[in-house]
Amino acid sequence: MGNPLLDICAVVDKDFLDKYGLKPDDQILAEEKHKEMFEEIVKKFKVEYHAGGATQNSVKVAQWMIQEPHKVATFFGCIGKDKFGKILKEKAEEAHVDAHYYEQSQEPTGTCAACITGDNRSLVANLAAANCYKKEKHLDLEENWKLVEKAQVYYIAGFFLTVSLESILKVAKHASENNRIFCLNLSAPFICEFFKEALMKVMPYVDILFGNETEATAFARGQGFETEDIEEIAKKAQSLPKENKKRQRTVVFTQGKEGTVMTKGDKVETFPVLEIDHSLIVDTNGAGDAFVGGFLSQLVQDKTFEQCIRAGHYAANVIIRHAGCTFPEKPDFH
């Protein structure tokens, strides 16, 4: 469950970032001063459109890794009744994702500008319709809740905490009470800083926590962990209070080209990522989402956590060779 957004990807210049006060590697929500940006990026640069939004990206990649059967994953989120919404529905269909969107006409479908400079990407999300998801209008409906009940694994990106905390809690509690796996992603430093309260309401139900090194550091600051050591932060995050005692929490922090850190029992291990020649990197947009998608593709097949991480590294390695969160027809993962 998450924010379905249509990605508008373009390689931009430093002047463009400066004009809108954007940092080269960040993700933010659009403010008033960014409104013109969406028009300008389309006029000034060569853009590509992709079905996006962090959670939907991960689900798309998981389905791609699994290949058959189709529609392994169900996705909930809110879109507008408009052209972009139509494109999103087509793209979800092409990706064999079982998308059940809540469609409304107050707000247009959300967009995300991915401003790419070198290996960095600055993301500006204009949530619009994505922000209009309503628990009682969609999640609570019997035919939708049935889909929740039949799932074994749940994944929600932290971005959705800004939209519908009550929806997340309903799913998280259901997972915990039925001993299913609930996964959450920290998603962005601003979530760890400004939505800390909402994040901590969900944390007791989290079985697998994902994040990258910047988010981990922001999380540690917000929690007063007084350490910047990623392994230490992972350990401390693992030992935060947890409802379902049958599963120990697993924390997985990626660090770009550095190894991925994962808690295992009371140990913390670091797994090296796949080597890649710098010249083959097209853009790193979607790499974190792809990692989670690869991870989930093995998790739902009851593979070991090591195998899940290998698949995550593989998927991320493929995605960074392509523009946006796109991939070749078939994976080559064994």
C-alpha positions as CSV (number, residue, x, y, z in Angstrom):
1,M,0.0,0.0,0.0
2,G,1.5,3.3,-0.9
3,N,1.6,6.5,-3.1
4,P,1.1,5.7,-6.8
5,L,2.9,8.4,-8.7
6,L,3.7,8.9,-12.3
7,D,7.5,9.5,-12.5
8,I,8.7,12.3,-14.7
9,C,12.4,11.6,-15.2
10,A,14.9,13.9,-16.8
11,V,18.6,14.6,-16.7
12,V,18.9,18.2,-15.5
13,D,21.7,20.7,-14.8
14,K,23.0,22.2,-11.6
15,D,21.3,25.5,-12.4
16,F,17.9,23.8,-12.4
17,L,18.6,22.3,-9.0
18,D,19.7,25.6,-7.6
19,K,16.8,27.5,-9.0
20,Y,14.4,25.3,-7.0
21,G,16.7,24.8,-4.0
22,L,17.1,21.1,-4.5
23,K,19.9,18.9,-3.1
24,P,21.5,16.5,-5.5
25,D,20.6,13.4,-3.5
26,D,17.4,13.9,-1.6
27,Q,13.7,13.3,-1.7
28,I,11.2,15.9,-0.6
29,L,7.5,16.7,-0.9
30,A,6.7,19.6,-3.4
31,E,6.0,23.0,-1.8
32,E,4.5,26.1,-3.4
33,K,7.9,27.1,-4.8
34,H,8.1,23.9,-6.8
35,K,4.8,24.2,-8.6
36,E,6.3,25.7,-11.8
37,M,9.1,23.1,-11.7
38,F,6.9,20.3,-13.1
39,E,6.0,22.5,-16.1
40,E,9.5,23.6,-16.7
41,I,11.1,20.2,-16.5
42,V,8.8,19.0,-19.3
43,K,9.5,22.0,-21.4
44,K,13.2,22.3,-21.0
45,F,14.5,18.7,-20.8
46,K,13.9,15.4,-22.4
47,V,11.5,13.5,-20.1
48,E,10.5,9.9,-19.7
49,Y,7.3,8.8,-17.9
50,H,7.3,5.7,-15.7
51,A,4.7,4.3,-13.3
52,G,6.3,5.0,-9.9
53,G,5.9,5.7,-6.3
54,A,8.3,3.8,-4.0
55,T,6.0,1.0,-2.9
56,Q,4.6,0.4,-6.4
57,N,8.2,0.3,-7.8
58,S,9.2,-2.4,-5.3
59,V,6.1,-4.5,-6.1
60,K,6.8,-4.2,-9.8
61,V,10.4,-5.4,-9.3
62,A,9.3,-8.3,-7.1
63,Q,6.8,-9.4,-9.7
64,W,9.5,-9.1,-12.5
65,M,11.9,-11.3,-10.4
66,I,9.2,-13.9,-9.9
67,Q,7.9,-13.8,-13.5
68,E,5.2,-16.5,-13.1
69,P,2.5,-16.6,-11.8
70,H,1.3,-13.1,-12.6
71,K,-0.4,-10.8,-10.1
72,V,1.5,-12.2,-7.1
73,A,1.2,-8.8,-5.5
74,T,-1.8,-6.6,-4.8
75,F,-1.3,-2.9,-4.6
76,F,-3.5,-0.2,-2.9
77,G,-3.2,3.5,-3.4
78,C,-5.2,6.6,-4.6
79,I,-5.2,8.1,-8.1
80,G,-7.2,10.7,-10.0
81,K,-9.6,10.1,-12.8
82,D,-7.3,11.6,-15.5
83,K,-4.8,10.9,-18.2
84,F,-1.9,10.2,-15.8
85,G,-4.2,7.9,-13.8
86,K,-5.0,6.0,-17.0
87,I,-1.2,5.6,-17.8
88,L,-0.6,4.3,-14.2
89,K,-3.4,1.7,-14.7
90,E,-1.9,0.6,-18.0
91,K,1.6,0.4,-16.6
92,A,0.5,-1.6,-13.6
93,E,-1.3,-4.0,-16.0
94,E,1.9,-4.3,-18.1
95,A,3.9,-5.1,-15.0
96,H,1.3,-7.8,-14.0
97,V,0.7,-6.1,-10.7
98,D,-2.8,-6.5,-9.3
99,A,-3.5,-2.8,-8.6
100,H,-6.7,-1.8,-6.9
101,Y,-6.7,1.9,-6.9
102,Y,-9.0,4.2,-5.1
103,E,-10.1,6.6,-7.8
104,Q,-11.4,10.1,-6.9
105,S,-11.9,13.3,-8.9
106,Q,-11.0,16.0,-6.3
107,E,-7.3,15.8,-7.0
108,P,-5.2,14.8,-10.1
109,T,-3.0,11.8,-10.1
110,G,0.3,12.3,-8.2
111,T,3.6,12.9,-9.9
112,C,7.2,12.7,-9.0
113,A,9.9,14.7,-10.7
114,A,13.2,12.8,-10.7
115,C,15.9,15.3,-11.4
116,I,19.0,13.4,-12.4
117,T,22.5,14.9,-12.3
118,G,25.4,12.5,-12.7
119,D,24.9,9.5,-10.3
120,N,22.6,11.6,-8.1
121,R,18.8,12.0,-8.2
122,S,16.7,14.6,-6.5
123,L,13.1,13.6,-6.1
124,V,10.3,16.0,-5.7
125,A,6.9,14.4,-5.2
126,N,3.6,16.2,-5.7
127,L,1.3,13.7,-4.0
128,A,-2.0,15.3,-5.1
129,A,-4.4,12.3,-5.4
130,A,-2.0,9.9,-3.6
131,N,-2.6,12.0,-0.5
132,C,-6.4,11.4,-0.7
133,Y,-6.3,7.7,0.2
134,K,-9.1,7.0,2.7
135,K,-9.3,3.9,5.0
136,E,-13.1,3.9,5.1
137,K,-13.5,4.5,1.4
138,H,-11.2,1.7,0.3
139,L,-9.3,-0.4,2.8
140,D,-12.4,-1.1,4.9
141,L,-14.5,-2.3,1.9
142,E,-15.1,-6.0,2.2
143,E,-13.8,-6.9,-1.2
144,N,-10.5,-5.0,-0.5
145,W,-10.0,-6.2,3.0
146,K,-10.4,-9.8,1.7
147,L,-7.3,-9.2,-0.4
148,V,-5.5,-8.0,2.7
149,E,-6.5,-11.2,4.6
150,K,-5.2,-13.5,2.0
151,A,-1.7,-11.9,1.9
152,Q,1.3,-13.5,3.7
153,V,3.7,-10.5,3.5
154,Y,2.9,-6.8,3.7
155,Y,5.1,-4.0,2.5
156,I,4.5,-0.3,3.0
157,A,7.0,2.5,2.4
158,G,7.4,5.1,5.1
159,F,6.2,7.7,2.7
160,F,2.6,6.5,3.3
161,L,2.8,7.6,6.9
162,T,2.2,11.1,5.6
163,V,-1.1,10.0,4.0
164,S,-2.9,7.4,6.1
165,L,-1.4,6.3,9.4
166,E,-4.8,4.6,10.3
167,S,-4.6,2.4,7.2
168,I,-1.1,1.4,8.0
169,L,-2.0,0.5,11.6
170,K,-5.0,-1.5,10.5
171,V,-2.8,-3.7,8.2
172,A,0.2,-3.8,10.6
173,K,-2.0,-5.0,13.5
174,H,-3.7,-7.6,11.3
175,A,-0.2,-8.9,10.3
176,S,1.0,-9.0,13.9
177,E,-2.1,-10.8,15.2
178,N,-1.9,-13.4,12.5
179,N,1.9,-13.9,12.6
180,R,2.3,-12.6,9.0
181,I,5.3,-10.6,8.0
182,F,5.0,-6.8,8.0
183,C,7.7,-4.8,6.3
184,L,8.3,-1.0,6.5
185,N,10.8,1.3,4.8
186,L,12.1,4.4,6.5
187,S,11.9,6.0,2.9
188,A,13.4,9.4,3.5
189,P,15.2,11.5,6.2
190,F,12.2,13.8,6.5
191,I,10.0,10.8,7.5
192,C,12.4,10.0,10.4
193,E,12.5,13.6,11.4
194,F,9.1,15.1,10.9
195,F,6.8,12.1,11.0
196,K,8.6,10.4,13.9
197,E,5.5,10.1,16.0
198,A,3.6,8.3,13.3
199,L,6.6,6.1,12.5
200,M,6.9,5.0,16.2
201,K,3.3,4.1,16.4
202,V,3.9,1.6,13.6
203,M,7.3,0.4,14.7
204,P,6.1,-2.2,17.3
205,Y,4.5,-4.2,14.4
206,V,7.5,-4.1,12.1
207,D,9.1,-7.4,11.4
208,I,11.5,-6.2,8.7
209,L,12.7,-2.6,8.6
210,F,14.4,-1.3,5.5
211,G,16.3,1.9,4.9
212,N,19.5,3.4,3.5
213,E,22.5,4.9,5.4
214,T,21.2,8.5,5.2
215,E,17.7,7.4,6.6
216,A,19.3,5.3,9.2
217,T,21.4,8.2,10.5
218,A,18.3,10.5,10.5
219,F,16.4,7.8,12.4
220,A,19.2,7.5,14.9
221,R,19.2,11.3,15.4
222,G,15.4,11.3,15.9
223,Q,15.6,8.5,18.4
224,G,18.5,9.9,20.3
225,F,20.7,6.8,19.7
226,E,23.9,8.9,19.9
227,T,25.7,6.9,17.2
228,E,26.4,7.3,13.5
229,D,27.6,3.7,13.2
230,I,25.2,2.0,10.8
231,E,25.7,-1.4,12.4
232,E,25.0,0.0,15.9
233,I,21.9,1.8,14.6
234,A,20.6,-1.4,13.1
235,K,21.1,-3.2,16.5
236,K,19.3,-0.4,18.4
237,A,16.4,-0.3,15.9
238,Q,16.1,-4.1,16.1
239,S,15.7,-3.9,19.9
240,L,12.9,-1.3,19.9
241,P,9.7,-2.7,21.5
242,K,7.8,-5.3,19.4
243,E,4.3,-6.7,19.6
244,N,4.6,-10.1,17.9
245,K,7.2,-11.9,20.0
246,K,7.2,-14.9,17.6
247,R,9.4,-13.1,15.1
248,Q,12.5,-11.2,16.0
249,R,12.7,-7.9,14.0
250,T,15.2,-7.9,11.1
251,V,16.8,-4.6,10.1
252,V,18.3,-4.1,6.6
253,F,20.2,-1.0,5.8
254,T,21.7,-0.5,2.3
255,Q,24.6,1.9,1.8
256,G,24.8,2.5,-2.0
257,K,28.0,0.9,-3.2
258,E,29.1,-0.1,0.3
259,G,27.9,-3.3,1.7
260,T,24.3,-3.9,3.0
261,V,24.0,-4.3,6.8
262,M,21.5,-6.8,8.2
263,T,20.8,-7.9,11.8
264,K,20.8,-11.7,12.3
265,G,19.7,-12.9,15.6
266,D,22.0,-10.9,17.9
267,K,24.7,-10.4,15.3
268,V,25.0,-7.8,12.6
269,E,26.4,-8.8,9.2
270,T,27.5,-6.8,6.2
271,F,27.0,-8.2,2.7
272,P,29.0,-6.8,-0.2
273,V,27.1,-5.5,-3.2
274,L,27.8,-6.6,-6.8
275,E,30.6,-4.8,-8.5
276,I,29.6,-2.5,-11.3
277,D,31.7,-0.5,-13.7
278,H,30.9,3.2,-13.0
279,S,30.4,3.9,-16.7
280,L,27.5,1.4,-16.8
281,I,25.4,3.4,-14.2
282,V,22.7,5.2,-16.1
283,D,20.9,6.5,-12.9
284,T,20.4,5.4,-9.4
285,N,16.8,6.4,-9.3
286,G,14.8,3.4,-8.0
287,A,17.8,1.4,-6.8
288,G,16.5,1.3,-3.2
289,D,13.0,0.3,-4.3
290,A,14.5,-2.3,-6.6
291,F,16.6,-3.8,-3.7
292,V,13.4,-4.2,-1.7
293,G,11.6,-5.7,-4.6
294,G,14.3,-8.3,-5.1
295,F,14.3,-9.0,-1.4
296,L,10.6,-9.5,-1.3
297,S,10.6,-11.7,-4.3
298,Q,12.6,-14.3,-2.4
299,L,10.9,-13.7,1.0
300,V,7.5,-14.7,-0.3
301,Q,9.1,-18.0,-1.5
302,D,10.5,-18.7,2.0
303,K,14.1,-18.3,1.0
304,T,16.8,-17.5,3.5
305,F,17.5,-13.8,4.4
306,E,20.9,-14.2,2.7
307,Q,19.2,-15.2,-0.5
308,C,16.8,-12.3,-0.2
309,I,19.7,-9.9,0.1
310,R,21.4,-11.4,-2.9
311,A,18.3,-11.0,-4.9
312,G,18.0,-7.4,-3.7
313,H,21.6,-6.6,-4.8
314,Y,20.9,-8.3,-8.1
315,A,17.7,-6.2,-8.8
316,A,19.4,-2.9,-7.7
317,N,22.4,-3.7,-10.0
318,V,20.0,-4.2,-13.0
319,I,18.0,-1.0,-12.2
320,I,20.9,1.3,-12.0
321,R,21.8,0.4,-15.6
322,H,18.5,1.7,-16.8
323,A,16.7,5.0,-16.7
324,G,14.2,5.2,-13.8
325,C,12.8,2.1,-12.3
326,T,12.8,0.1,-15.5
327,F,14.3,-3.3,-16.3
328,P,14.9,-5.8,-19.2
329,E,12.2,-8.4,-20.1
330,K,13.5,-11.2,-17.9
331,P,15.8,-11.4,-14.9
332,D,19.0,-13.5,-15.0
333,F,19.0,-14.4,-11.3
334,H,19.8,-17.9,-9.9
